Amino acid sequence: MRRRTSFLVWLLIIAVAAALAELWRSGPALLGRPPAATGEAFSGRARVVDGDSLEVSGRRVRLFGIDAPEARQDCRDGRGRVYACGEEARRALSVAIGGRPVTCTPVGASHDRSVAVCTAGERDLSEAMVRNGHALELRRFSNGRYAEAEREARAAKRGLWQGDFTLPSEWRRAQER
């Protein structure tokens, strides 16, 4: 009886270890998934509002998981010169779209607009903005989906990472005062 109990305990330990190993191996993939859709996907020609906002088919959309400088926000480049990083982010989003139709899948809401994962072609627009250094990942919402893109942009000193900037959320708070 004791031998059988010992065998079952070891079998349980092996099963738990295997399950933990699988979770460890697939953890980043699980963390990087967007939240479940909260509505039907919609497509159309996009009008860029700013670096993380669009209007598609008459609907206002905030890109999922990122925060870009506001339209009137300035930053400093690598030489300390002031530049219009908010306007640069807006232009970068236009370039990422490239005149193609945009498809957005709503995953939530924020104020008066949908929060959505949006693509132009097969390209995730949030990922493109972060990878090019024109937006920051919002980890509390993205669950690390754009972490690698942000690390790459920071290491390559792309966009915002070339100099100094105020976090867009802090810049907005300062403007409210």
Phi and psi in degrees as a GROMACS rama.xvg file:
@    title "Ramachandran Plot"
@    xaxis  label "Phi"
@    yaxis  label "Psi"
@TYPE xy
-63.2715  -39.0815  ARG-2
-63.4593  -40.582  ARG-3
-66.6177  -41.6048  ARG-4
-62.5283  -43.0753  THR-5
-60.8634  -42.7036  SER-6
-62.4445  -43.9255  PHE-7
-65.5717  -38.2711  LEU-8
-62.6592  -45.8088  VAL-9
-64.429  -38.7487  TRP-10
-63.0224  -41.5827  LEU-11
-64.5948  -43.0105  LEU-12
-60.9826  -43.451  ILE-13
-64.758  -41.9627  ILE-14
-64.2845  -43.2446  ALA-15
-64.921  -42.754  VAL-16
-61.8015  -41.3962  ALA-17
-64.429  -42.0179  ALA-18
-64.3694  -42.5826  ALA-19
-65.3582  -38.3662  LEU-20
-63.1797  -41.8761  ALA-21
-65.2065  -42.8535  GLU-22
-62.7537  -42.6873  LEU-23
-61.3309  -43.7461  TRP-24
-66.7746  -41.531  ARG-25
-96.8931  -2.51697  SER-26
-50.1846  -52.2778  GLY-27
-58.4733  -37.784  PRO-28
-66.3937  -39.8566  ALA-29
-66.8246  -40.4281  LEU-30
-66.9134  -33.4746  LEU-31
-82.2439  -0.606283  GLY-32
-74.3725  142.113  ARG-33
-72.168  161.959  PRO-34
-65.9546  166.01  PRO-35
-63.6375  147.942  ALA-36
-61.8844  141.455  ALA-37
-109.467  2.63722  THR-38
-167.552  176.832  GLY-39
-73.8703  142.711  GLU-40
-65.4109  149.508  ALA-41
-137.705  153.711  PHE-42
-135.554  161.397  SER-43
162.884  -174.583  GLY-44
-74.4488  136.506  ARG-45
-103.711  141.572  ALA-46
-110.719  122.068  ARG-47
-80.1429  126.22  VAL-48
-91.4249  -50.9329  VAL-49
-155.553  -166.266  ASP-50
-67.8821  -12.2453  GLY-51
-137.143  17.8629  ASP-52
-136.334  140.662  SER-53
-134.3  166.815  LEU-54
-123.65  121.062  GLU-55
-127.91  123.465  VAL-56
52.323  41.7321  SER-57
76.6476  5.19455  GLY-58
-109.92  132.641  ARG-59
-78.0177  134.898  ARG-60
-134.494  135.026  VAL-61
-105.246  131.61  ARG-62
-67.1513  135.555  LEU-63
-64.0052  135.118  PHE-64
76.7191  8.68828  GLY-65
-135.086  164.45  ILE-66
-139.37  122.02  ASP-67
-109.723  158.194  ALA-68
-55.7723  146.137  PRO-69
-70.2439  157.066  GLU-70
-51.6705  -38.8845  ALA-71
-95.7406  7.64769  ARG-72
-79.7484  137.865  GLN-73
-109.786  154.842  ASP-74
-136.041  -178.34  CYS-75
-117.941  137.525  ARG-76
-82.3852  -173.975  ASP-77
-62.2995  -20.5265  GLY-78
-98.3286  5.13144  ARG-79
85.8816  5.37382  GLY-80
-82.7807  141.306  ARG-81
-75.0571  136.374  VAL-82
-141.436  159.492  TYR-83
-82.9621  80.0297  ALA-84
-66.2759  -30.3924  CYS-85
-64.9946  -43.6397  GLY-86
-68.0475  -37.4573  GLU-87
-64.5268  -38.4983  GLU-88
-65.0809  -40.9345  ALA-89
-60.6972  -45.6144  ARG-90
-63.0929  -40.5586  ARG-91
-62.9291  -37.6178  ALA-92
-66.7032  -39.2553  LEU-93
-60.5885  -42.8131  SER-94
-64.9021  -41.9081  VAL-95
-61.926  -35.4818  ALA-96
-73.1907  -38.998  ILE-97
59.0513  31.8061  GLY-98
76.622  -0.683  GLY-99
-80.0782  158.062  ARG-100
-63.0347  147.935  PRO-101
-111.423  136.202  VAL-102
-113.596  128.131  THR-103
-121.869  135.153  CYS-104
-113.564  110.138  THR-105
-61.1832  136.813  PRO-106
-127.804  4.08385  VAL-107
169.416  -166.429  GLY-108
-142.288  151.193  ALA-109
-145.494  114.664  SER-110
56.499  -119.342  HIS-111
-100.22  22.8444  ASP-112
-146.801  163.003  ARG-113
-77.2059  147.277  SER-114
-101.718  127.992  VAL-115
-145.64  152.739  ALA-116
-86.3174  117.798  VAL-117
-118.177  141.827  CYS-118
-129.455  151.103  THR-119
-122.212  114.045  ALA-120
68.2813  -130.359  GLY-121
-99.5493  3.42096  GLU-122
-87.7564  121.741  ARG-123
-71.469  115.651  ASP-124
-66.8159  -34.6411  LEU-125
-63.0566  -45.846  SER-126
-61.3829  -42.0937  GLU-127
-61.9077  -42.5251  ALA-128
-65.8603  -40.813  MET-129
-69.6757  -45.9873  VAL-130
-60.7443  -33.0952  ARG-131
-88.8528  1.93837  ASN-132
79.6559  15.4979  GLY-133
-98.7864  -0.736165  HIS-134
-152.262  160.324  ALA-135
-109.335  146.047  LEU-136
-72.2796  137.772  GLU-137
-100.472  86.2415  LEU-138
-58.0431  -32.6727  ARG-139
-65.6202  -19.0497  ARG-140
-106.602  -37.6554  PHE-141
-82.0159  -16.289  SER-142
56.5767  34.9645  ASN-143
83.8676  5.88138  GLY-144
-56.0621  -33.2971  ARG-145
-112.969  15.9563  TYR-146
-61.8197  -45.5421  ALA-147
-64.6511  -39.6409  GLU-148
-62.7161  -40.1955  ALA-149
-68.8331  -41.2886  GLU-150
-58.9782  -42.907  ARG-151
-63.8762  -44.9521  GLU-152
-63.5236  -42.4777  ALA-153
-63.5926  -46.3518  ARG-154
-63.3051  -36.277  ALA-155
-86.5265  -3.23859  ALA-156
55.2661  48.3418  LYS-157
-89.3623  146.418  ARG-158
55.7069  -124.468  GLY-159
-57.205  -31.2802  LEU-160
-74.8122  -4.63921  TRP-161
-75.3664  -18.1312  GLN-162
-150.416  -134.618  GLY-163
-116.764  145.072  ASP-164
-151.925  157.262  PHE-165
-93.8869  137.358  THR-166
-53.9279  135.963  LEU-167
-53.1807  -38.575  PRO-168
-63.6282  -39.3931  SER-169
-69.5791  -38.8109  GLU-170
-61.8923  -43.1908  TRP-171
-62.2331  -44.0523  ARG-172
-59.8055  -42.2842  ARG-173
-63.6864  -33.17  ALA-174
-73.0405  -25.2306  GLN-175
-74.261  -20.1579  GLU-176
